[in-house]
């Protein structure tokens, strides 16, 4: 029999595996997720799968249905709500990063920015874009902000399933990231806050247009 710590580790592993498959589109929006089929897929018992599904429900990535769960379906209203939160919080994270970032934080942001601008294809560029935002949250050195923004970002990725965004949008995104990065590099928290707010406001419009 597994120890409690061993059982918790197994449930955590299953949570991470199912979460990764949801965010990668392996389980499309609206697909039912049944304990029995998931346990067979991953070669584990139903118990860690059940615990993983409960955690994913709390994270807002799946929702309960009759007889199981399904990948959450998103509406324009959901996107608006999430962006209201992001526009309130992520500019504050950018400002904090400008004040608190270390040299290593700055190097990581610069490296990911280059990866996005030099990406050979749009999908790779968007992946680097997402990683850049996570690095910025880490540079703010506030775990509460990072955890909250990671949760909202994961929910938005579900709504993004399908073809990646337009290449010209990525070019604009990279230019906006450059402005934010300059402010962080110069430790100008007010400029970082304003540039991030402008970036997210435009990004919200792009997402809503895609949903429409």
C-alpha positions in Angstrom: 0.0 0.0 0.0 1.3 3.5 -0.8 2.2 5.8 2.0 0.2 9.0 2.3 3.1 11.0 0.8 3.4 8.4 -2.0 -0.4 8.7 -2.8 -0.2 12.5 -2.8 2.8 12.4 -5.2 0.9 10.0 -7.5 -2.2 12.3 -7.5 0.1 15.3 -8.2 1.7 13.5 -11.1 -1.7 12.7 -12.5 -2.8 16.3 -12.1 0.2 17.6 -14.0 -0.3 15.0 -16.8 -4.0 15.6 -17.3 -3.5 19.4 -17.0 -0.7 19.3 -19.7 -2.9 17.3 -22.0 -5.8 19.7 -21.6 -3.7 22.8 -22.3 -2.0 21.1 -25.3 -5.4 20.4 -26.8 -5.2 16.6 -26.4 -8.6 16.9 -24.7 -10.6 19.5 -26.7 -13.0 21.9 -25.2 -16.2 20.2 -24.1 -14.7 16.6 -24.1 -15.9 14.4 -21.3 -13.3 13.2 -18.8 -14.2 9.9 -17.1 -12.2 8.4 -14.3 -12.2 4.9 -15.8 -11.0 5.9 -19.2 -8.4 8.3 -17.8 -7.1 5.6 -15.4 -6.7 3.2 -18.3 -5.0 5.9 -20.5 -2.4 6.7 -17.8 -2.1 3.2 -16.3 -3.0 4.1 -12.8 -5.9 3.5 -10.4 -9.0 5.7 -10.3 -8.1 7.2 -7.0 -5.3 9.5 -8.1 -7.3 10.4 -11.2 -10.3 11.4 -9.1 -8.1 13.6 -6.9 -6.5 15.2 -10.0 -9.9 15.9 -11.5 -11.0 17.6 -8.3 -8.0 19.8 -8.3 -8.5 20.7 -12.0 -12.1 21.6 -11.3 -10.9 24.0 -8.5 -8.5 25.5 -11.0 -11.3 26.2 -13.4 -10.0 24.1 -16.2 -12.8 21.5 -16.1 -16.4 21.5 -14.9 -18.6 18.8 -13.5 -21.3 17.2 -15.6 -23.7 14.3 -15.1 -21.5 11.2 -14.6 -18.2 12.9 -14.7 -16.3 16.0 -15.9 -15.7 17.8 -19.1 -13.1 20.4 -20.3 -14.5 23.8 -19.6 -16.2 25.7 -22.4 -15.5 29.4 -22.6 -17.6 32.3 -23.6 -16.8 35.9 -24.5 -18.0 36.8 -21.0 -15.5 34.5 -19.4 -12.7 36.1 -21.4 -13.8 39.6 -20.4 -13.9 38.5 -16.7 -10.4 37.0 -16.8 -9.0 40.1 -18.6 -10.6 42.4 -16.1 -8.6 40.6 -13.4 -5.4 40.5 -15.5 -5.6 44.2 -16.4 -5.9 44.9 -12.7 -3.1 42.6 -11.6 -0.5 42.1 -14.3 0.5 45.7 -14.7 1.2 45.7 -11.0 3.4 42.7 -11.5 5.3 44.5 -14.3 5.8 47.5 -12.0 7.0 45.2 -9.2 9.4 43.5 -11.7 10.8 46.9 -12.6 11.5 47.5 -8.9 12.6 44.0 -7.7 14.1 42.2 -10.7 17.5 40.7 -10.4 20.1 40.5 -13.1 19.1 36.9 -13.6 15.5 37.9 -14.0 16.4 40.4 -16.6 18.6 37.9 -18.6 15.7 35.4 -18.6 13.3 38.0 -19.9 15.7 39.2 -22.6 16.4 35.6 -23.7 12.7 34.7 -24.0 12.0 37.9 -25.8 14.7 37.0 -28.4 13.2 33.5 -28.7 9.8 35.0 -29.5 11.2 37.6 -32.1 13.4 35.0 -33.8 10.9 32.1 -33.7 10.8 30.1 -37.0 7.0 29.7 -36.8 4.0 31.3 -35.2 3.3 28.5 -32.7 6.9 28.6 -31.3 6.6 32.4 -31.0 3.4 32.2 -29.0 4.9 29.6 -26.7 7.9 31.9 -26.1 5.4 34.8 -25.5 3.6 32.8 -22.8 6.9 31.8 -21.2 8.0 35.5 -21.2 4.9 36.5 -19.2 5.6 33.8 -16.7 9.2 35.0 -16.3 7.9 38.5 -15.7 5.5 37.2 -13.0 8.5 35.5 -11.3 10.5 38.7 -11.6 7.9 40.5 -9.5 8.9 38.1 -6.6 5.3 37.8 -5.4 4.0 34.2 -5.2 0.4 35.2 -4.8 0.5 37.2 -8.0 2.3 34.5 -9.9 -0.1 31.8 -8.8 -3.2 33.8 -9.6 -1.9 34.9 -13.0 -0.9 31.3 -13.9 -4.4 30.1 -13.1 -6.0 32.8 -15.3 -3.5 32.2 -18.1 -4.3 28.4 -18.1 -8.0 29.2 -18.4 -7.4 31.5 -21.4 -5.3 28.8 -23.1 -8.3 26.5 -23.2 -10.3 29.2 -25.1 -7.3 29.6 -27.5 -7.5 26.0 -28.8 -7.4 25.9 -32.5 -5.1 27.6 -35.0 -2.5 30.0 -33.5 -3.0 33.7 -33.8 -2.0 35.8 -36.7 1.7 36.4 -37.4 1.2 40.1 -37.6 -0.4 40.0 -34.1 2.8 38.3 -32.8 4.9 41.1 -34.3 2.8 43.7 -32.5 3.0 41.6 -29.3 6.8 41.5 -29.5 7.0 45.3 -29.9 4.8 45.7 -26.9 7.0 43.3 -24.9 10.0 45.3 -25.9 8.5 48.4 -24.4 7.7 46.6 -21.2 11.2 45.1 -21.1 12.8 48.5 -21.6 10.9 49.8 -18.6 11.9 46.9 -16.4 15.5 47.2 -17.6 15.5 50.9 -16.6 13.6 50.2 -13.3 10.8 52.5 -14.4 7.9 51.0 -12.6 5.3 53.6 -13.9 6.3 53.0 -17.5 6.2 49.2 -17.0 2.7 49.5 -15.5 1.4 51.6 -18.4 3.0 49.5 -21.1 1.6 46.3 -19.7 -1.9 47.8 -19.3 -1.8 48.9 -22.9 -0.6 45.5 -24.1 -3.3 43.6 -22.2 -6.0 45.9 -23.4 -5.1 45.3 -27.0 -4.7 41.5 -26.4 -8.2 41.4 -24.9 -9.6 42.9 -28.1 -7.8 40.3 -30.2 -9.2 37.4 -28.2 -12.7 38.7 -28.3 -12.5 39.2 -32.0 -11.3 35.6 -32.4 -14.2 34.3 -30.3 -16.7 36.4 -32.3 
